[in-house]
């Protein structure tokens, strides 16, 4: 999914999403993580690196 599409689905700033994707934002607000996870149809742990492999 492109950042532009994710931006449209979440309403979050594309620059913010890009920084999060590159690991420049280590701790994001829980509501933002849930919003992104919902848009990607994954569990929040999958995008916070808390998911066990």
Biopython code that builds the backbone (N, CA, C, O; Angstrom):
import numpy as np
from Bio.PDB.StructureBuilder import StructureBuilder

atoms = [
    (1, "UNK", "N", (0.854, -1.159, 0.000)),
    (1, "UNK", "CA", (0.000, 0.000, 0.000)),
    (1, "UNK", "C", (0.907, 1.232, 0.000)),
    (1, "UNK", "O", (1.909, 1.275, 0.714)),
    (2, "UNK", "N", (0.557, 2.202, -0.785)),
    (2, "UNK", "CA", (1.363, 3.425, -0.840)),
    (2, "UNK", "C", (1.088, 4.310, 0.374)),
    (2, "UNK", "O", (0.040, 4.214, 1.013)),
    (3, "UNK", "N", (2.052, 5.169, 0.669)),
    (3, "UNK", "CA", (1.851, 6.120, 1.770)),
    (3, "UNK", "C", (0.688, 7.055, 1.470)),
    (3, "UNK", "O", (-0.047, 7.449, 2.376)),
    (4, "UNK", "N", (0.524, 7.405, 0.219)),
    (4, "UNK", "CA", (-0.596, 8.285, -0.159)),
    (4, "UNK", "C", (-1.936, 7.605, 0.151)),
    (4, "UNK", "O", (-2.845, 8.238, 0.686)),
    (5, "UNK", "N", (-2.052, 6.339, -0.180)),
    (5, "UNK", "CA", (-3.287, 5.602, 0.109)),
    (5, "UNK", "C", (-3.496, 5.483, 1.609)),
    (5, "UNK", "O", (-4.605, 5.680, 2.105)),
    (6, "UNK", "N", (-2.419, 5.157, 2.337)),
    (6, "UNK", "CA", (-2.521, 5.050, 3.789)),
    (6, "UNK", "C", (-2.909, 6.387, 4.409)),
    (6, "UNK", "O", (-3.676, 6.435, 5.371)),
    (7, "UNK", "N", (-2.380, 7.460, 3.858)),
    (7, "UNK", "CA", (-2.746, 8.797, 4.329)),
    (7, "UNK", "C", (-4.240, 9.033, 4.138)),
    (7, "UNK", "O", (-4.911, 9.553, 5.029)),
    (8, "UNK", "N", (-4.751, 8.654, 2.986)),
    (8, "UNK", "CA", (-6.167, 8.855, 2.708)),
    (8, "UNK", "C", (-7.046, 8.012, 3.632)),
    (8, "UNK", "O", (-8.111, 8.460, 4.057)),
    (9, "UNK", "N", (-6.608, 6.811, 3.937)),
    (9, "UNK", "CA", (-7.398, 5.922, 4.802)),
    (9, "UNK", "C", (-7.363, 6.338, 6.266)),
    (9, "UNK", "O", (-8.335, 6.142, 6.995)),
    (10, "UNK", "N", (-6.246, 6.909, 6.695)),
    (10, "UNK", "CA", (-6.076, 7.212, 8.116)),
    (10, "UNK", "C", (-6.274, 8.681, 8.465)),
    (10, "UNK", "O", (-6.606, 9.013, 9.603)),
    (11, "UNK", "N", (-6.071, 9.548, 7.500)),
    (11, "UNK", "CA", (-6.131, 10.978, 7.778)),
    (11, "UNK", "C", (-4.861, 11.509, 8.422)),
    (11, "UNK", "O", (-4.804, 12.671, 8.826)),
    (12, "UNK", "N", (-3.831, 10.655, 8.519)),
    (12, "UNK", "CA", (-2.559, 11.067, 9.111)),
    (12, "UNK", "C", (-1.654, 11.675, 8.045)),
    (12, "UNK", "O", (-1.770, 11.354, 6.862)),
    (13, "UNK", "N", (-0.764, 12.543, 8.469)),
    (13, "UNK", "CA", (0.167, 13.209, 7.576)),
    (13, "UNK", "C", (1.099, 12.198, 6.913)),
    (13, "UNK", "O", (1.624, 11.305, 7.577)),
    (14, "UNK", "N", (1.302, 12.339, 5.615)),
    (14, "UNK", "CA", (2.161, 11.403, 4.885)),
    (14, "UNK", "C", (3.605, 11.456, 5.375)),
    (14, "UNK", "O", (4.276, 10.425, 5.409)),
    (15, "UNK", "N", (4.092, 12.624, 5.752)),
    (15, "UNK", "CA", (5.434, 12.754, 6.300)),
    (15, "UNK", "C", (5.570, 11.986, 7.607)),
    (15, "UNK", "O", (6.586, 11.333, 7.850)),
    (16, "UNK", "N", (4.552, 12.067, 8.439)),
    (16, "UNK", "CA", (4.534, 11.318, 9.702)),
    (16, "UNK", "C", (4.574, 9.817, 9.417)),
    (16, "UNK", "O", (5.347, 9.083, 10.032)),
    (17, "UNK", "N", (3.742, 9.369, 8.486)),
    (17, "UNK", "CA", (3.702, 7.956, 8.136)),
    (17, "UNK", "C", (5.052, 7.490, 7.589)),
    (17, "UNK", "O", (5.501, 6.385, 7.894)),
    (18, "UNK", "N", (5.687, 8.322, 6.794)),
    (18, "UNK", "CA", (6.998, 7.991, 6.242)),
    (18, "UNK", "C", (8.050, 7.860, 7.339)),
    (18, "UNK", "O", (8.852, 6.926, 7.330)),
    (19, "UNK", "N", (8.044, 8.798, 8.282)),
    (19, "UNK", "CA", (9.001, 8.731, 9.387)),
    (19, "UNK", "C", (8.759, 7.495, 10.247)),
    (19, "UNK", "O", (9.705, 6.864, 10.721)),
    (20, "UNK", "N", (7.502, 7.157, 10.442)),
    (20, "UNK", "CA", (7.182, 5.967, 11.224)),
    (20, "UNK", "C", (7.662, 4.716, 10.485)),
    (20, "UNK", "O", (8.234, 3.813, 11.096)),
    (21, "UNK", "N", (7.432, 4.666, 9.188)),
    (21, "UNK", "CA", (7.839, 3.517, 8.378)),
    (21, "UNK", "C", (9.361, 3.315, 8.419)),
    (21, "UNK", "O", (9.843, 2.182, 8.445)),
    (22, "UNK", "N", (10.097, 4.405, 8.423)),
    (22, "UNK", "CA", (11.563, 4.337, 8.435)),
    (22, "UNK", "C", (12.139, 4.137, 9.830)),
    (22, "UNK", "O", (13.357, 4.055, 9.991)),
    (23, "UNK", "N", (11.274, 4.057, 10.841)),
    (23, "UNK", "CA", (11.737, 3.803, 12.198)),
    (23, "UNK", "C", (12.239, 5.043, 12.914)),
    (23, "UNK", "O", (12.920, 4.934, 13.934)),
    (24, "UNK", "N", (11.915, 6.216, 12.398)),
    (24, "UNK", "CA", (12.349, 7.460, 13.030)),
    (24, "UNK", "C", (11.426, 7.875, 14.163)),
    (24, "UNK", "O", (11.783, 8.726, 14.978)),
    (25, "UNK", "N", (10.249, 7.284, 14.218)),
    (25, "UNK", "CA", (9.311, 7.524, 15.320)),
    (25, "UNK", "C", (9.214, 6.210, 16.079)),
    (25, "UNK", "O", (8.640, 5.235, 15.593)),
    (26, "UNK", "N", (9.777, 6.201, 17.265)),
    (26, "UNK", "CA", (9.836, 4.954, 18.043)),
    (26, "UNK", "C", (8.547, 4.674, 18.798)),
    (26, "UNK", "O", (8.090, 3.531, 18.840)),
    (27, "UNK", "N", (7.963, 5.687, 19.385)),
    (27, "UNK", "CA", (6.739, 5.518, 20.161)),
    (27, "UNK", "C", (5.662, 6.423, 19.588)),
    (27, "UNK", "O", (5.745, 7.647, 19.690)),
    (28, "UNK", "N", (4.683, 5.832, 19.004)),
    (28, "UNK", "CA", (3.571, 6.580, 18.446)),
    (28, "UNK", "C", (2.378, 6.457, 19.390)),
    (28, "UNK", "O", (2.256, 5.477, 20.125)),
    (29, "UNK", "N", (1.511, 7.446, 19.365)),
    (29, "UNK", "CA", (0.311, 7.414, 20.200)),
    (29, "UNK", "C", (-0.522, 6.174, 19.858)),
    (29, "UNK", "O", (-0.649, 5.797, 18.694)),
    (30, "UNK", "N", (-1.081, 5.557, 20.889)),
    (30, "UNK", "CA", (-1.847, 4.326, 20.705)),
    (30, "UNK", "C", (-2.962, 4.478, 19.676)),
    (30, "UNK", "O", (-3.189, 3.572, 18.874)),
    (31, "UNK", "N", (-3.657, 5.609, 19.689)),
    (31, "UNK", "CA", (-4.764, 5.775, 18.745)),
    (31, "UNK", "C", (-4.262, 5.837, 17.311)),
    (31, "UNK", "O", (-4.953, 5.383, 16.398)),
    (32, "UNK", "N", (-3.080, 6.387, 17.096)),
    (32, "UNK", "CA", (-2.513, 6.420, 15.743)),
    (32, "UNK", "C", (-2.116, 5.026, 15.288)),
    (32, "UNK", "O", (-2.346, 4.649, 14.138)),
    (33, "UNK", "N", (-1.523, 4.267, 16.187)),
    (33, "UNK", "CA", (-1.134, 2.893, 15.860)),
    (33, "UNK", "C", (-2.371, 2.076, 15.495)),
    (33, "UNK", "O", (-2.359, 1.334, 14.513)),
    (34, "UNK", "N", (-3.428, 2.208, 16.277)),
    (34, "UNK", "CA", (-4.669, 1.474, 15.985)),
    (34, "UNK", "C", (-5.258, 1.899, 14.640)),
    (34, "UNK", "O", (-5.740, 1.060, 13.879)),
    (35, "UNK", "N", (-5.221, 3.187, 14.351)),
    (35, "UNK", "CA", (-5.751, 3.695, 13.086)),
    (35, "UNK", "C", (-4.992, 3.105, 11.902)),
    (35, "UNK", "O", (-5.596, 2.675, 10.919)),
    (36, "UNK", "N", (-3.666, 3.087, 12.005)),
    (36, "UNK", "CA", (-2.839, 2.539, 10.927)),
    (36, "UNK", "C", (-3.056, 1.033, 10.808)),
    (36, "UNK", "O", (-3.218, 0.515, 9.702)),
    (37, "UNK", "N", (-3.061, 0.337, 11.923)),
    (37, "UNK", "CA", (-3.274, -1.114, 11.911)),
    (37, "UNK", "C", (-4.621, -1.465, 11.294)),
    (37, "UNK", "O", (-4.716, -2.409, 10.511)),
    (38, "UNK", "N", (-5.648, -0.723, 11.636)),
    (38, "UNK", "CA", (-6.970, -0.963, 11.052)),
    (38, "UNK", "C", (-6.939, -0.781, 9.540)),
    (38, "UNK", "O", (-7.516, -1.583, 8.805)),
    (39, "UNK", "N", (-6.277, 0.257, 9.078)),
    (39, "UNK", "CA", (-6.198, 0.519, 7.639)),
    (39, "UNK", "C", (-5.432, -0.589, 6.919)),
    (39, "UNK", "O", (-5.762, -0.946, 5.789)),
    (40, "UNK", "N", (-4.411, -1.127, 7.581)),
    (40, "UNK", "CA", (-3.605, -2.193, 6.981)),
    (40, "UNK", "C", (-4.183, -3.579, 7.236)),
    (40, "UNK", "O", (-3.694, -4.573, 6.699)),
    (41, "UNK", "N", (-5.228, -3.638, 8.058)),
    (41, "UNK", "CA", (-5.887, -4.885, 8.431)),
    (41, "UNK", "C", (-4.914, -5.863, 9.085)),
    (41, "UNK", "O", (-4.851, -7.041, 8.732)),
    (42, "UNK", "N", (-4.153, -5.333, 10.054)),
    (42, "UNK", "CA", (-3.217, -6.139, 10.840)),
    (42, "UNK", "C", (-3.403, -5.800, 12.313)),
    (42, "UNK", "O", (-4.075, -4.827, 12.655)),
    (43, "UNK", "N", (-2.806, -6.605, 13.177)),
    (43, "UNK", "CA", (-2.820, -6.307, 14.605)),
    (43, "UNK", "C", (-1.847, -5.166, 14.878)),
    (43, "UNK", "O", (-0.818, -5.074, 14.208)),
    (44, "UNK", "N", (-2.139, -4.297, 15.836)),
    (44, "UNK", "CA", (-1.224, -3.202, 16.162)),
    (44, "UNK", "C", (0.207, -3.668, 16.437)),
    (44, "UNK", "O", (1.161, -2.976, 16.084)),
    (45, "UNK", "N", (0.362, -4.833, 17.063)),
    (45, "UNK", "CA", (1.709, -5.341, 17.361)),
    (45, "UNK", "C", (2.525, -5.573, 16.092)),
    (45, "UNK", "O", (3.755, -5.531, 16.132)),
    (46, "UNK", "N", (1.861, -5.814, 14.979)),
    (46, "UNK", "CA", (2.572, -6.065, 13.719)),
    (46, "UNK", "C", (3.286, -4.825, 13.195)),
    (46, "UNK", "O", (4.226, -4.938, 12.408)),
    (47, "UNK", "N", (2.852, -3.646, 13.622)),
    (47, "UNK", "CA", (3.495, -2.433, 13.130)),
    (47, "UNK", "C", (4.302, -1.707, 14.205)),
    (47, "UNK", "O", (4.906, -0.667, 13.944)),
    (48, "UNK", "N", (4.306, -2.267, 15.420)),
    (48, "UNK", "CA", (5.087, -1.661, 16.489)),
    (48, "UNK", "C", (6.291, -2.514, 16.858)),
    (48, "UNK", "O", (6.973, -2.229, 17.842)),
    (49, "UNK", "N", (6.557, -3.541, 16.090)),
    (49, "UNK", "CA", (7.678, -4.444, 16.310)),
    (49, "UNK", "C", (7.554, -5.185, 17.632)),
    (49, "UNK", "O", (8.553, -5.664, 18.169)),
    (50, "UNK", "N", (6.350, -5.282, 18.160)),
    (50, "UNK", "CA", (6.110, -6.011, 19.393)),
    (50, "UNK", "C", (5.622, -7.423, 19.114)),
    (50, "UNK", "O", (5.486, -8.232, 20.033)),
    (51, "UNK", "N", (5.356, -7.721, 17.839)),
    (51, "UNK", "CA", (4.873, -9.041, 17.487)),
    (51, "UNK", "C", (6.031, -10.031, 17.552)),
    (51, "UNK", "O", (7.126, -9.755, 17.061)),
    (52, "UNK", "N", (5.782, -11.160, 18.150)),
    (52, "UNK", "CA", (6.817, -12.187, 18.283)),
    (52, "UNK", "C", (6.892, -12.982, 16.983)),
    (52, "UNK", "O", (5.871, -13.319, 16.383)),
    (53, "UNK", "N", (8.111, -13.271, 16.565)),
    (53, "UNK", "CA", (8.293, -14.016, 15.316)),
    (53, "UNK", "C", (8.466, -15.480, 15.569)),
    (53, "UNK", "O", (8.630, -16.254, 14.627)),
]
sb = StructureBuilder()
sb.init_structure("model")
sb.init_model(0)
sb.init_chain("A")
sb.init_seg("    ")
for serial, (resi, resn, name, xyz) in enumerate(atoms, 1):
    if name == "N":
        sb.init_residue(resn, " ", resi, " ")
    sb.init_atom(name, np.array(xyz, "f"), 0.0, 1.0, " ", f" {name:<3s}", serial, name[0])
structure = sb.get_structure()
